Amino acid sequence: MRIDVFSIFPDYLEGPLGLSLIGKARARGQLDMRIHDPRSTTTDRHHRVDDAPVGGGAGMVMMAEPLFASVEAAQPPRPLLLLGPGGRKFDQSFARELSTLDGFSLLCGRYEGVDQRVADHLCDGEVSVGDYVLAGGEAAALVIIEAVARLVPGVLGNEESTLDESFAAGLLEYPQYAKPAQVRGWGIPEVLRSGDHGHIAKWRRSQALRRTLAHRPDLLTESDLTESDQRLLDEYPADL
Ligand code: SAH
């Protein structure tokens, strides 16, 4: 998969994208990450990439021309998505969609944002990582790249873990524990140490259901429960 990112702060991205899962996937050649600095396409003496908003107002706006020139020079994989708080909300299903592509690209804004003509005539869509305002698109780009890259076959060591995690089946994940069995007086649910895998699977599903009902009623409410899930909740009380 090829991912191109356009940012006037390439150093912001290079560190995290060289580490851990993504760094290794790049080293193995599974991920082709290219970071482009639109400032390098400017030809004026000050290498300007921003200017005051036309019509007045606070702050600066990223100018269209350096962004057009940088994208035209790079010929990045499409879709090219502009990062911005007004875009389609990024979530796990959006991440899955992107993970099936051969590539995609992200364009990071800064300051007060980007000249509207970039959204209208250069990019293919706009994506937001949540209802809050960041100082730039770089942190958002890292969120998206990390969530997508780990879904690309071969990038994560253990493929199973993306099938059995939060949001994969519309539920939050069940609680996990590691040894030792006692930590500062707190134990581990007995069932997990029983060796009975059928029993463990049922307990885990009951916990995932319970957690989702309690913390994320937007994902699941009592009325969505199937009969067998309802039976599971009755069978495995919360305090087990
Ligand atoms: N004035 C703009 C915010 C600009 S923030 C507004 O009120 O909508 C500067 C840049 O940070 C944006 O151009 C965008 O690229 C990035 N950014 C800020 N918040 C974001 C979010 N929630 N999701 C994705 N990108 C974001």
Boltz pocket constraint, residues with backbone or C-beta under 6 A from the ligand:
constraints:
  - pocket:
      binder: B
      contacts: [[A, 82], [A, 83], [A, 84], [A, 85], [A, 86], [A, 107], [A, 108], [A, 109], [A, 110], [A, 111], [A, 112], [A, 113], [A, 114], [A, 127], [A, 128], [A, 129], [A, 130], [A, 131], [A, 132], [A, 133], [A, 134], [A, 135], [A, 136], [A, 137], [A, 138], [A, 140]]
      max_distance: 6.0
